Amino acid sequence: MPYKNDEFISQLYRLSVPLTLQFLFTSSFSLLDTVMVADLGELQIAAAGIAGQLEFLLVMILAGALSGPAVFMAQYYGKRDYVSIKKLAALNVFSGFAISFIFYIVLTLSSPYVFWPFTQDDQLLEMTASFVSIVSFGFIASAVTTAFTMSLKSIGVVKAVMYMTVLSLLLNTVLNYALIYGHFGFEPMGVNGAAVATLISKLLLLILTVAYVYAMKREVSVSFLKRFPYDRVLFGRVYRVTKPIIIHESLWGLGTTMYIVAFGMMGAASIAIIQVSKVIGNFVLAGVLGFAQSASVMIGEQIGLRNKEQAQKYAERFTRIGVAAAVLIGLALFVAAPQVVGLFHIGEQLRGQAVNIVRIMSCVLTCSFLNNIWIVGVFRSGGDTHYSMKLVLGSTWLIGIPLAFIGAGIMKWPIEVVYGLFATEEISKTLFGYFRYRSRHWQHDLVSTEQ
């Protein structure tokens, strides 16, 4: 295929490189926390893992609530309708703040009981509650930041987001080093030092993001002094598309939390192993998340312009590139698994089990890549949210979770086998998602004035 003067390639490069880097840097927060906490012991890793899972649940709820308006913004951007974009940006900011504030209150009032499903170890419960009490306020800051950044990405502003994320990550790294082990004159705080470092870096990222949006007078700047720009017709259409996204992201986030509960039935050491393998997997998948976001913007813009044939061609090209990347990265991860796991300095037995899990992960990486590209980049950009909801919830709650609980709670199989059962979720999503991707039934023009 001739790539010279290819608009797809030039637009992909402009969007995907900063988006991919931004997601990699974002996932590095959890990776760095886990690496730097690893020397403290298995309980500390497990505490950070449980806290991280609760934040992940919030992230999934926010992804559901904020992705719907973002889909519309991408299509409105194709029409250059900035009035509607500003209304949707306001909806995102207020929704993000409200959801995270409610989550913060519920989490604060229910601690430490909310951690009981994960473990009955009193020491681990106390450690987790202390960690969450520090970092939880950062959930609100992170939610508002996410609302602004998702709006910015929908209109193709990605480099600024990447630069601000890098600055926040650098601060998090320095503070982790200083506060966990007591450098630069600070007292060593252990795992709580990681929580303080994460909180401060999230607050910095919020300040940088808000300052950029308003100083540069971006299209998504929201006036807090004027009346909320409520548009009943527009928000009603957004709600119809967003509702299944909220359901599927929230229940999928709850489903991944249930997996941690299942692994927790096997002991704190199992949670530590899963936390190590999870942060490795999240870092690897961060690249495809940026790639999928690029697909969402580019395909959504083509659908907004009513170029359905071009949208399908874009979907096919994203799929081919995704498969090639997944195969190469999967092979590299399989070979380098012992060295990657060795970064975390865990015990010999745990290290061997973690290596096995990372290798299982590498074998299904192609499925994980395709699922992210199709669900986030293709189906969602075309407003095909009801099918995405059924695909994700069916594979998670009818296949993956039952098998994981049978393996961990009833059969008492080794953790590698239980993780393999968990991986059947990704395989099943790929099998069913392929037929939807090929059918072209995922394309819906959400912003046409005739609708």
C-alpha positions in Angstrom: 0.0 0.0 0.0 1.5 3.4 -1.0 2.1 5.5 2.1 3.6 8.6 0.4 1.4 11.6 1.1 -1.0 9.4 3.0 -3.3 11.5 5.1 -4.1 8.5 7.4 -0.4 8.1 8.3 0.2 11.8 8.9 -2.8 12.1 11.1 -2.1 8.9 12.9 1.5 10.1 13.6 0.2 13.4 14.9 -2.3 11.8 17.2 -1.0 8.4 18.2 2.6 9.3 19.2 1.7 11.8 21.9 -1.4 9.9 23.0 0.5 6.6 23.3 3.3 8.4 25.2 0.8 10.0 27.5 -0.9 6.7 28.3 2.5 5.1 28.9 3.5 7.9 31.3 0.1 7.7 33.0 0.5 3.9 33.6 4.0 4.6 34.9 2.5 6.0 38.1 1.3 2.6 39.2 4.4 0.9 37.8 6.8 3.2 39.7 4.8 3.0 42.9 4.9 -0.8 42.8 8.6 -1.0 41.9 9.6 1.4 44.6 7.3 -0.3 47.2 8.4 -3.8 46.3 11.5 -3.7 48.6 9.2 -3.1 51.6 7.6 -6.5 51.3 4.6 -8.5 49.9 2.0 -6.9 52.2 3.0 -3.4 51.0 2.7 -4.5 47.4 -0.7 -6.0 48.2 -2.0 -2.8 49.9 -1.0 -0.7 47.0 -2.7 -3.2 44.7 -6.0 -3.2 46.5 -6.0 0.6 46.6 -5.1 0.7 43.0 -8.0 -1.6 42.1 -10.5 0.7 43.8 -9.1 3.7 41.9 -9.4 1.6 38.7 -13.1 1.0 39.5 -13.5 4.8 39.7 -11.6 5.2 36.4 -13.9 2.8 34.7 -17.0 4.5 36.0 -15.6 7.8 34.8 -14.6 6.3 31.4 -18.2 5.3 31.0 -19.7 8.7 31.9 -17.1 10.8 30.0 -16.7 8.6 26.9 -20.2 9.3 25.5 -19.7 13.1 25.4 -16.2 12.6 24.0 -17.6 10.5 21.1 -20.0 13.3 20.3 -17.2 15.9 20.5 -15.1 13.9 18.1 -18.0 13.9 15.5 -18.9 17.5 16.2 -15.2 18.3 15.6 -15.6 16.8 12.2 -18.3 19.4 11.6 -16.4 22.2 13.5 -19.4 22.8 15.7 -17.6 24.4 18.6 -20.8 25.6 20.4 -21.9 22.0 21.0 -18.3 21.0 21.9 -18.2 23.5 24.7 -21.6 22.3 26.1 -20.3 18.7 26.1 -17.0 19.8 27.8 -19.0 21.4 30.6 -21.1 18.2 31.0 -17.8 16.2 31.3 -16.3 18.4 33.9 -19.4 18.6 36.1 -20.0 14.8 35.7 -16.4 13.9 36.6 -16.4 16.1 39.7 -19.8 14.8 40.9 -19.0 11.1 40.4 -15.5 11.3 42.0 -16.9 13.3 45.0 -19.6 10.7 45.7 -17.0 7.9 45.3 -14.7 9.7 47.8 -17.4 10.1 50.4 -18.6 6.5 50.1 -15.0 5.2 50.3 -14.2 7.4 53.3 -17.3 6.4 55.3 -17.0 2.7 54.6 -13.3 2.2 55.3 -12.0 -0.3 56.3 -15.0 -2.5 55.7 -14.9 -1.9 52.0 -11.5 -3.8 51.9 -12.8 -7.0 53.5 -13.8 -8.8 50.3 -10.1 -8.6 49.2 -8.5 -9.9 52.4 -9.1 -10.9 56.0 -5.5 -10.2 57.0 -5.8 -7.5 59.8 -2.3 -6.1 59.1 -3.0 -5.8 55.4 -6.5 -4.2 56.1 -4.9 -1.6 58.3 -2.1 -0.8 55.8 -4.6 -0.5 52.9 -7.0 1.8 54.9 -4.1 4.1 55.8 -2.9 4.2 52.2 -6.3 5.0 50.8 -7.1 7.6 53.4 -4.1 9.6 52.0 -4.5 9.0 48.3 -8.3 9.1 48.0 -8.6 12.9 47.8 -6.5 12.7 44.7 -9.3 10.8 43.1 -11.3 14.0 42.8 -8.4 15.9 41.3 -7.7 13.1 38.9 -11.4 12.9 37.8 -11.5 16.6 36.9 -8.2 16.3 35.0 -9.6 13.3 33.1 -12.7 15.2 32.1 -10.6 18.0 30.6 -8.1 15.8 29.0 -10.7 13.6 27.3 -12.3 16.7 25.9 -9.0 17.9 24.6 -8.2 14.6 23.0 -11.6 14.6 21.3 -10.6 17.7 19.4 -7.1 16.5 18.6 -5.1 18.3 21.3 -2.7 15.7 22.6 0.8 17.0 22.8 0.0 19.4 25.7 -1.6 16.6 27.6 1.5 14.5 27.2 3.9 17.2 28.4 1.8 17.9 31.5 1.6 14.2 32.3 5.4 13.9 32.0 6.0 16.7 34.5 3.6 15.1 36.9 5.3 11.8 36.5 8.7 13.3 37.2 7.5 14.9 40.4 5.9 11.6 41.4 9.2 9.7 40.9 11.2 12.2 42.9 8.7 12.3 45.7 8.5 8.5 45.8 12.3 8.3 46.2 12.2 11.0 48.9 9.2 9.9 51.0 9.2 6.1 50.8 12.8 5.6 52.0 13.5 9.0 53.5 15.9 10.9 51.2 16.6 14.6 50.8 16.0 15.2 54.6 12.6 13.6 54.7 11.5 11.0 57.3 10.9 7.5 55.7 7.2 7.0 55.4 7.1 3.5 53.8 4.1 2.7 51.7 2.3 5.9 52.9 5.1 7.9 51.2 3.9 6.5 47.9 0.4 7.6 48.7 1.5 11.2 49.5 3.7 11.3 46.3 0.8 10.2 44.2 -1.6 12.7 45.8 0.8 15.7 45.2 1.5 14.7 41.6 -2.2 14.4 40.8 -2.8 17.8 42.2 0.0 19.2 40.1 -1.5 17.6 37.0 -4.9 19.2 37.7 -3.3 22.6 38.2 -1.3 22.3 34.9 -4.3 21.1 32.9 -6.7 23.8 34.1 -4.1 26.5 33.6 -3.4 25.3 30.1 -7.1 25.1 29.1 -7.9 28.6 30.3 -4.6 30.4 29.5 -4.8 29.1 25.9 -8.5 29.7 25.7 -9.1 26.2 24.3 -12.5 25.2 22.9 -13.3 23.1 25.9 -12.8 25.8 28.5 -15.8 25.8 30.8 -17.1 29.0 32.5 -17.9 28.4 36.1 -19.3 31.9 36.6 -22.1 31.5 34.0 -25.1 29.3 34.2 -24.5 25.6 33.3 -25.1 25.4 29.5 -27.9 22.8 29.7 -29.2 21.6 26.4 -32.0 19.1 26.9 -32.1 17.8 23.3 -28.3 17.4 23.0 -27.8 15.9 26.4 -30.7 13.5 25.9 -29.1 12.2 22.7 -25.8 11.9 24.6 -27.4 10.1 27.5 -28.9 7.4 25.1 -25.5 6.7 23.8 -23.7 7.1 27.1 -25.9 4.9 29.3 -24.7 1.6 27.9 -21.1 2.8 28.1 -21.6 3.7 31.8 -23.2 0.3 32.5 -20.5 -1.7 30.6 -17.5 0.3 31.9 -18.8 0.3 35.5 -19.7 -3.4 35.5 -16.5 -4.3 33.8 -14.5 -2.3 36.4 -16.5 -4.1 39.1 -15.7 -7.4 37.3 -12.0 -6.8 37.4 -12.4 -6.0 41.1 -14.1 -9.4 41.5 -11.0 -11.0 39.9 -8.9 -9.5 42.6 -11.4 -10.9 45.2 -11.0 -14.3 43.6 -7.2 -14.1 43.7 -7.4 -12.8 47.3 -9.0 -16.1 48.3 -5.6 -17.6 47.6 -3.8 -15.3 50.1 -2.0 -11.9 50.3 0.9 -13.4 48.3 -1.4 -14.0 45.4 -2.6 -10.4 45.4 1.0 -9.3 45.4 1.8 -11.5 42.4 -1.3 -10.3 40.5 -0.4 -6.6 41.3 3.1 -7.1 39.9 1.8 -8.8 36.7 -1.0 -6.3 36.4 1.2 -3.2 36.4 3.4 -4.8 33.8 0.3 -5.6 31.7 -1.2 -2.2 32.1 2.1 -0.6 31.0 2.2 -2.8 27.9 -1.4 -2.1 27.1 -1.1 1.6 27.7 0.4 1.9 24.2 -2.6 0.4 22.5 -4.9 2.6 24.6 -3.3 5.7 23.0 -3.6 4.0 19.6 -7.3 3.2 20.2 -8.0 6.8 21.3 -6.4 7.9 18.0 -8.7 5.6 16.2 -11.7 7.0 18.0 -10.8 10.5 17.0 -10.0 9.7 13.4 -12.8 7.3 12.7 -15.3 9.5 14.6 -14.3 12.5 12.5 -14.9 10.5 9.3 -18.3 9.4 10.4 -19.2 13.0 11.3 -18.3 13.9 7.8 -20.4 10.9 6.5 -17.4 9.2 4.9 -18.6 5.7 6.0 -16.4 3.9 3.5 -13.3 5.8 4.6 -14.3 5.1 8.3 -14.3 1.4 7.5 -10.9 1.6 5.8 -9.5 3.4 8.8 -10.8 0.7 11.1 -9.2 -2.0 8.9 -5.8 -0.2 8.9 -5.9 0.3 12.7 -6.7 -3.4 13.0 -3.8 -4.5 10.9 -1.3 -2.3 12.6 -2.6 -3.4 16.0 -2.1 -7.1 15.2 1.5 -6.5 13.9 2.4 -4.5 17.0 0.8 -7.1 19.4 2.7 -10.0 17.9 6.1 -8.2 18.1 5.5 -6.9 21.7 4.1 -10.3 22.8 7.2 -12.1 21.6 9.5 -9.6 23.3 7.5 -9.8 26.6 7.5 -13.6 26.6 11.3 -13.7 26.2 12.0 -10.8 28.6 9.5 -11.9 31.3 12.2 -13.0 33.9 14.1 -9.7 33.6 10.9 -7.6 33.7 9.6 -9.3 36.8 13.1 -9.1 38.4 12.7 -5.3 38.6 10.3 -5.8 41.5 12.7 -7.7 43.8 10.1 -10.2 45.1 10.8 -13.6 46.6 12.1 -16.5 44.4 8.8 -18.5 44.5 6.6 -15.5 43.8 9.0 -14.4 41.0 8.6 -17.7 39.2 4.8 -17.6 39.4 4.8 -13.9 38.2 7.0 -14.9 35.2 4.5 -17.6 34.3 1.6 -15.2 34.5 3.4 -12.6 32.4 4.1 -15.2 29.7 0.4 -16.2 29.7 -0.4 -12.5 29.3 2.0 -12.2 26.3 0.3 -15.2 24.6 -3.1 -13.4 24.6 -1.8 -10.0 23.9 -3.1 -9.9 20.4 -6.6 -10.5 21.7 -6.1 -7.7 24.2 -4.9 -5.3 21.5 -7.7 -6.1 19.2 -10.4 -5.7 21.9 -9.1 -2.3 22.8 -8.9 -1.1 19.2 -12.4 -2.4 18.3 -14.3 -1.5 21.4 -12.7 1.9 22.2 -11.5 3.0 18.8 -14.0 1.5 16.4 -17.3 0.6 18.0 -17.4 3.5 20.4 -16.5 6.1 17.7 -19.4 4.8 15.7 -21.8 5.1 18.6 -22.2 1.2 18.7 -22.3 1.3 22.5 -25.1 -1.2 23.1 -23.3 -4.0 21.3 -20.0 -3.1 23.2 -21.9 -3.3 26.5 -23.3 -6.8 25.7 -19.9 -8.0 24.4 -17.9 -6.8 27.5 -20.4 -7.8 30.1 -21.1 -11.2 28.6 -17.5 -12.2 28.3 -16.7 -10.8 31.8 -19.6 -12.0 33.9 -20.7 -15.1 32.1 -17.2 -16.5 31.2 -14.2 -15.0 33.0 -15.5 -14.4 36.5 -17.3 -17.7 37.0 -14.2 -19.6 35.7 -11.9 -17.6 38.0 -14.0 -18.3 41.1 -14.3 -22.0 40.3 -10.5 -22.3 39.8 -9.6 -20.3 42.9 -12.4 -21.0 45.4 -13.6 -24.5 44.5 -10.8 -26.3 42.7 -7.9 -24.6 44.5 -5.8 -24.6 41.3 -2.4 -22.9 41.1 -2.5 -19.2 40.4 -1.2 -19.6 36.9 -4.1 -21.8 36.0 -6.6 -19.4 37.5 -5.0 -16.6 35.6 -5.4 -18.6 32.4 -9.1 -19.0 33.1 -9.3 -15.2 33.6 -7.7 -14.8 30.2 -10.6 -16.6 28.5 -12.5 -13.3 28.8 -10.2 -11.6 26.3 -10.3 -14.5 23.9 -14.1 -14.6 23.9 -14.3 -10.9 23.3 -12.1 -11.1 20.3 -14.1 -14.0 18.7 -17.4 -12.2 19.0 -16.0 -8.7 18.3 -14.5 -9.8 15.0 -17.9 -10.5 13.4 -19.2 -7.1 14.5 -16.1 -5.3 13.2 -16.5 -7.0 9.7 -20.3 -6.4 9.5 -20.0 -2.5 9.4 -23.1 -2.4 11.6 -21.1 -0.4 14.2 -21.3 2.8 12.2 -23.9 5.3 13.4 -24.0 9.0 12.5 -24.7 10.6 15.9 -24.6 14.3 15.0 -26.5 14.4 11.7 -29.2 17.1 11.7 -31.6 14.7 10.0 -31.6 12.3 13.0 
